[in-house]
Amino acid sequence: MAEQSNGTDVAERSATRPAKTPEARIPTVIADDLHIVYRVYGTGTGKGSATAALNRIVRRKPTAGVREVHAVKGVSFTAYRGESIGLIGSNGSGKSTLLKAVAGLLPAERGKVYTHGQPSLLGVNAAMMNDLTGEKNVILGGLAMGMSREQVRERYDGIVDFSGINEKGDFISLPMRTYSSGMAARLRFSIAAAKDHDVLMIDEALATGDRSFQKRSEARIRELRKEAGTVFLVSHNNKSIRDTCNRVLWLERGELIMDGPTDEVVKAYEAQHR
């Protein structure tokens, strides 16, 4: 279990627990009292605020108006191999921030995150090279995820077919800038789904594409679970959460409201938001 912040108290507590049977669940992610705080420097208002900020830096004057946003507040959970975990909550509830922290992209203000293997975060805004063709982005994306060139070549046709972007023409040979946002998002998901992951985190990727693509995506997530991975899914589509996830974390204003079986948590969430 790799540690993404200082401290060993969680690992030590785990080590002192009685040994379990070989069938015991294997943890892949542990969040222990995790707090994430964003800091916004300067007021950011008024004409010429960027120039004023630069002048303060050059003159070494203290920055005024630092604003803190406590995006994740004391969240604790343990994810296990073979689980598919949905994250639900209102806009701004901290879902995407939590995933970024698990991926190691945001430092913890307090608390710790431990992961098994390298988590992979897939979001609809994942970077791709707009001036390169879809074909070259498939190759670069596969290499960036740790696949060998041979593995990328073996899985290339499957990635393109899964994305469905060639159904109405040879779009894979065109620059990414010619793609619609939905086409680009489908290709990103297809590249990420071509690799087996210890921990795969998907941020709203299933919100793109038609129902046929969503069904293929949901089926692939279930396959990833069977291949001993753990999947996190952020979505505002409760049907996708129900169809895909066996467990749900419900966050509001950065706090973990409920953690449990999908039907139970989603029903409670929907009852509060009627």
Backbone hydrogen bonds, N-H to C=O, Kabsch-Sander energy under -0.5 kcal/mol:
donor,donor_aa,acceptor,acceptor_aa,energy
2,A,115,T,-3.9
4,Q,113,V,-2.7
12,E,8,T,-2.8
13,R,9,D,-2.4
14,S,10,V,-2.3
15,A,11,A,-2.1
16,T,12,E,-1.4
17,R,13,R,-0.5
17,R,14,S,-1.0
24,A,21,T,-2.2
28,T,79,A,-2.9
29,V,79,A,-1.3
30,I,114,Y,-2.7
31,A,77,F,-2.8
32,D,30,I,-0.5
32,D,112,K,-2.7
33,D,31,A,-0.6
34,L,75,V,-2.7
35,H,110,R,-2.6
36,I,72,V,-1.9
38,Y,69,V,-2.9
40,V,67,R,-3.4
41,Y,39,R,-0.6
42,G,64,A,-0.7
49,S,46,G,-1.3
52,A,48,G,-2.3
53,A,49,S,-2.3
54,L,50,A,-2.2
55,N,51,T,-2.4
56,R,52,A,-2.0
57,I,53,A,-1.9
58,V,54,L,-2.7
59,R,55,N,-2.5
60,R,57,I,-0.9
61,K,56,R,-2.6
67,R,40,V,-3.1
69,V,38,Y,-3.0
70,H,68,E,-0.5
71,A,36,I,-1.1
71,A,69,V,-1.4
72,V,36,I,-1.7
73,K,254,G,-3.3
74,G,72,V,-0.6
75,V,34,L,-2.1
77,F,31,A,-1.8
79,A,29,V,-3.1
81,R,26,I,-3.1
82,G,229,G,-2.3
83,E,80,Y,-1.8
85,I,231,V,-3.5
86,G,84,S,-0.5
86,G,247,R,-2.9
87,L,233,L,-2.8
88,I,86,G,-0.5
88,I,249,L,-2.4
93,S,90,S,-1.6
98,L,94,G,-2.2
99,L,95,K,-1.9
100,K,96,S,-2.2
101,A,97,T,-2.1
102,V,98,L,-2.2
103,A,99,L,-2.2
104,G,101,A,-1.1
105,L,100,K,-2.8
106,L,100,K,-0.8
109,E,35,H,-2.8
110,R,35,H,-1.1
112,K,32,D,-1.7
114,Y,30,I,-2.7
115,T,2,A,-3.5
116,H,28,T,-2.6
117,G,115,T,-0.6
120,S,199,V,-2.7
121,L,119,P,-0.5
122,L,120,S,-0.6
122,L,201,M,-4.0
123,G,121,L,-0.5
124,V,203,D,-1.1
126,A,123,G,-2.0
130,N,128,M,-0.9
132,L,129,M,-1.4
134,G,174,L,-1.6
135,E,172,I,-2.3
137,N,133,T,-2.1
138,V,134,G,-2.2
139,I,135,E,-1.8
140,L,136,K,-2.8
141,G,137,N,-2.8
142,G,138,V,-2.3
143,L,139,I,-2.3
144,A,140,L,-2.6
145,M,141,G,-1.3
146,G,143,L,-1.6
147,M,142,G,-2.3
152,V,148,S,-2.4
153,R,149,R,-2.5
154,E,150,E,-2.4
155,R,151,Q,-1.8
156,Y,152,V,-1.1
157,D,153,R,-0.5
159,I,155,R,-2.3
160,V,156,Y,-2.3
161,D,157,D,-2.7
162,F,158,G,-2.4
163,S,159,I,-2.0
164,G,160,V,-1.5
165,I,160,V,-0.6
167,E,164,G,-1.3
169,G,166,N,-1.2
171,F,169,G,-1.8
173,S,170,D,-1.0
174,L,171,F,-2.0
176,M,129,M,-0.5
176,M,132,L,-2.5
177,R,130,N,-2.1
178,T,175,P,-1.8
179,Y,176,M,-2.0
184,A,180,S,-2.3
185,A,181,S,-2.2
186,R,182,G,-2.3
187,L,183,M,-2.1
188,R,184,A,-2.3
189,F,185,A,-2.4
190,S,186,R,-2.4
191,I,187,L,-2.3
192,A,188,R,-2.3
193,A,189,F,-2.9
194,A,190,S,-0.7
194,A,191,I,-0.9
195,K,192,A,-1.2
200,L,230,T,-2.8
201,M,120,S,-3.3
202,I,232,F,-3.1
203,D,122,L,-3.3
203,D,201,M,-0.5
204,E,202,I,-0.8
204,E,234,V,-2.6
207,A,204,E,-1.6
208,T,205,A,-1.2
214,Q,210,D,-2.2
215,K,211,R,-2.3
216,R,212,S,-1.9
217,S,213,F,-2.6
218,E,214,Q,-2.6
219,A,215,K,-2.3
220,R,216,R,-2.2
221,I,217,S,-2.2
222,R,218,E,-1.9
223,E,219,A,-1.7
224,L,220,R,-2.4
225,R,221,I,-2.0
226,K,222,R,-1.9
227,E,223,E,-1.7
228,A,225,R,-1.5
229,G,224,L,-1.9
230,T,198,D,-1.5
231,V,83,E,-2.3
232,F,200,L,-2.7
233,L,85,I,-2.7
234,V,202,I,-3.0
235,S,87,L,-1.3
235,S,233,L,-0.6
238,N,236,H,-1.0
241,I,237,N,-1.8
242,R,238,N,-2.6
243,D,239,K,-2.8
244,T,240,S,-1.7
245,C,241,I,-2.8
246,N,84,S,-1.9
247,R,84,S,-1.4
248,V,260,G,-2.6
249,L,86,G,-3.2
250,W,258,M,-2.8
251,L,88,I,-2.6
251,L,249,L,-0.6
252,E,255,E,-2.2
254,G,93,S,-2.0
255,E,252,E,-2.3
257,I,250,W,-3.0
257,I,255,E,-0.8
258,M,250,W,-1.2
260,G,248,V,-1.9
262,T,246,N,-0.6
265,V,261,P,-2.3
266,V,262,T,-2.8
267,K,263,D,-2.1
268,A,264,E,-1.6
269,Y,265,V,-2.4
270,E,266,V,-2.8
271,A,267,K,-2.2
272,Q,268,A,-1.5
273,H,269,Y,-1.2
274,R,271,A,-0.6
